[in-house]
Structure formats: C-alpha cells, structure tokens
Amino acid sequence: MTSHELLDRDIRQRDIVPPDRLAECRVTVIGVGAIGRQVALQLAATGVPWLQLVDHDVVETVNLAPQGYLERNLGIPKVEATGMLCQQLSSQVQVKMHVDRFKRSQAELGNAVFCCVDSIDTRRLIWESVKDRVDFFCDGRMSAEVLRVLTACGPTG
C-alpha cells in the first residue's frame, strides 16, 4: 500500500470529522485501561497526527480480557503496549508516552483530553488542571453494563 492510498484512511468519516480539523488534533489520553486504550487505538486508526498517553500502570493478567491487551504485553507499561499498537495502526501518528500518573504540572497537553481513569478524585484533579488549557474534554466512565461519557468543549467560532 502506498502512502498516497493511506491518505484515504478516514474517507468514511470525513463528513463528520473534516480532514483539516483532524490534522489539528493533538490528543492526550489519561488512563489507558478499558476505555482509554480503545479511545487511543481508534484515534490512531482514524488518523490523529499526535497522541499522548499517560498512565502509570503495567499490563497484568487481569487486564487481558477486559482491556484487550495481548499476552506478550504482560509486565510492560500500558502506555508502551498501547503506543506500539497505535503506531502499527498508523505509521503517521506521533505517540508520546508518559509512564507516570497525571500531575497538575503536566507541561504538555493536547488540545483535546480524554480522561479515562478509575478514581473520581483523580478525575476532579484532571478536570481542574486542564479545563482552561484545552478545547475539548471527555470523561469516560465504565462500570459493568453501564458506560457514561461526559464532554465539554470551548465556544465555537
């Protein structure tokens, strides 16, 4: 497949996500467990050019089924396992990996943040830290059969 053919990877969603807007996306995914990992993979497959992954955890056996990690990922940081697969999905994506907990002082952020962490206290810390620094914020929560997604974005225009 040629690089010219890869330019059409997003052809089916262009009416929803225009290529010029997609090209401007710099996305930070905080927490790459069940929700965050899938978010990161879909963003890479869609063609987001810049993706930052933040998580302190390593892949354990209990993560294989619910989070979709591979057996060969056992024992390595989740951001590395997810980042490697993102780069396999799209050779064009630049992936920055931070094997650490999110900190208020996180110097670099994308213009969009997907908050995919377990703790409500951590969610609050992230929201308070990034709400004035990003154009789009999405908080994904999952519990058994329930998935809840909350978003906030700045004014358009």
N, C-alpha and C positions, 0 to 999 in steps of 0.2 A: 504494500500500500504506500502510495506517495504522500508527501506532506501536503500536497495540494488537495488530495482526497480527504485528508484528515480535517481540512477546513470546514467540511460539511457535517462534522460530528454532532452539531447542535441544530441541524436543519429542521427537525420536527418540533422544536420549541421556540423557534425564532419569533413567532407571533406573540409569545408570552414573555420571552427574555430576549430583547434585541441584542445582536452581537456587539454593538458599540457599548451598551451598558454592561454586558458580560465582561468585556475587555477591561472595564474599570473596577471590577470586583476584586477586592483584597479581603479575604475571609479568614477570620480567626475562629477556630472551633475549640472550645474549652471543655474537656472531658471527651475521651474517645472510647466510651463504653458502648452499650447497646444502641443508643440514639446517635451519639456523636460520631461513631465510626461510620454508620450508614450515611450520615449527612456528609462527612468528608469524602467518602467514596463517590457519592452522587455528584457532589460539586466538581470533583476531579473529572469524572466521566463527562459531565456537561461542558467542561472546558474553562472553568475558572482558572485564571493565569497564576494566582498567588494564593497560597493556602498555608495558614499557620496552625499547628496542632499543639495543644497544651494539655498535658496530663502527667501525673507523677507515677502512675501505676505500671506494673508489668503484667504480661499475659499469664494467667493461671488456668489450670484445667477447668475450673468453674466458669471461665469466660468463653470457652469454645462454642458451646451451643447457643447461649443467649446473645452473645456479642459477635458471633461469626468469625472468630479468629481461627487460624489454621494450627494444626498440631505443631508444625515446625516453628510457630511463633512463641511457644511456651518459654517463659523465662526472659523474654526480651521486652523492653519498654513498649507499651501500647502505641505511643506516638511513632516509634520506629516501624513497627509492624504495619500500622495504618498508612504511614507516609510512603513506605516502599510500595504498597499496593496502589496507592493513589498515583504514584509515578509510573506504575505499569499500566494503569488505565489511561493516562495521558502523559506523554513524554514532554508536553509543553508546560505542565504545571510546575511552578517553583514551590517546593514544600519546605517550610521552616519548622523544625521540631524542637519543642521545649519539654524535656523530661523533668518536670517540676510542677508544683502546684501553682495556680494562678496567684499572682501578687498584685496588690494595688499599684505597685510601681512598674508593672509590665510596660516597658518603654514602647515597644512596637505593637500596634494593633492594626487589624484590617479596618476597612470602612464598614464592614458587617461582622457581627459577632453572633455565633450560635453557642448558647450556654447550655451544656448538656451534662450537668453534674448532679450528684445524688442529694446533696445537703441543701436545705433551704437557707441556712446561714451563709453557705458559700455562694448560692445564687444571689442573695442580697448584697454580699460584698462585691461580686462581679458587677451587678447592675449599678450600684453606687459608684463604682470605679470607672465604668465605661459609658454611662448614659449620655454624657456631654461630649464624648470623643468619637462616637460612631454614628453612621447614618441609619443603620438598621440593627436591631437587636431581636433575637429569637430565643425564647426559653422553652426547651422541650422537656417534658416530664413524662415518665412512663412508670406504670405500676400495674402489674398483671395484665388485665384485659383493657386497661384504660391508657390512652395517650392524650396528652394535653399539650397544645402548642400556643404560646403567647408571643406576640410580636409587637415591636414598637419601632417606628421609623420617623425620621425628621420630616419637616414640611417639604412638599414638592415644589418645583418651580424654579 
